[in-house]
């Protein structure tokens, strides 16, 4: 991770494919308070573009960073409002 991100909650969606990582991410974000950061761990390569597109098109969330590891994709999403 290039910057230190204060993670509030981690959501493990490994093994799930589109659209479930987005569905579960949205549900988890809805339960967080403004300023909280959700770490999403996925094995779906499509989650990179899916979560980016979802965050871009969704008011009140910001995609802070995405990381690609060995068959694991980690996303950091902050709730803004």
PEHUPE-V640419 format. One record per pair of residues at least 6 apart in sequence whose C-alpha atoms are under 7 Angstrom apart, sorted by the first residue. I is the first residue (numbers start at 1). J is the second residue. D is the distance in Angstrom with one decimal. If there is no record, write none. Layout:
BEGIN
I&J&D, I&J&D
END
This chain:
BEGIN
6&37&6.8, 7&37&5.1, 7&38&6.1, 7&39&6.4, 8&36&5.6, 8&37&5.1, 8&38&6.0, 9&37&6.7, 9&38&5.1, 9&39&6.2, 10&38&5.8, 10&39&4.6, 10&40&5.9, 11&39&6.0, 11&40&4.8, 11&41&6.2, 12&40&6.0, 12&41&5.0, 12&42&6.6, 13&21&5.8, 13&41&5.9, 13&42&5.0, 14&41&6.3, 14&42&4.4, 14&43&4.9, 15&43&5.9, 16&44&6.8, 17&44&5.7, 22&51&6.4, 29&38&6.9, 29&79&6.5, 33&79&6.9, 34&79&5.2, 34&80&5.0, 34&81&4.8, 35&78&6.1, 35&79&5.4, 35&80&5.6, 36&78&5.7, 36&79&5.7, 37&76&6.5, 37&77&5.5, 37&78&4.3, 37&79&6.4, 38&76&5.7, 38&77&5.2, 38&78&6.2, 39&74&6.8, 39&75&5.7, 39&76&4.7, 39&77&6.5, 40&74&5.6, 40&75&5.0, 40&76&6.4, 41&72&6.8, 41&73&5.8, 41&74&4.6, 41&75&6.6, 42&72&5.7, 42&73&5.1, 42&74&6.3, 43&71&5.8, 43&72&4.7, 43&73&5.9, 52&63&6.7, 55&61&5.9, 55&62&5.9, 55&63&5.9, 60&79&5.9, 60&80&4.6, 60&81&5.1, 61&77&6.6, 61&78&5.6, 61&79&4.6, 61&80&5.3, 62&77&5.6, 62&78&5.2, 62&79&6.6, 62&80&7.0, 63&76&6.0, 63&77&4.5, 63&78&6.4, 64&76&5.4, 64&77&5.7, 64&78&6.8, 65&75&6.0, 65&76&5.3, 66&74&5.6, 66&75&4.5, 66&76&6.4, 67&73&5.7, 67&74&5.1, 67&75&6.5, 68&74&6.5
END
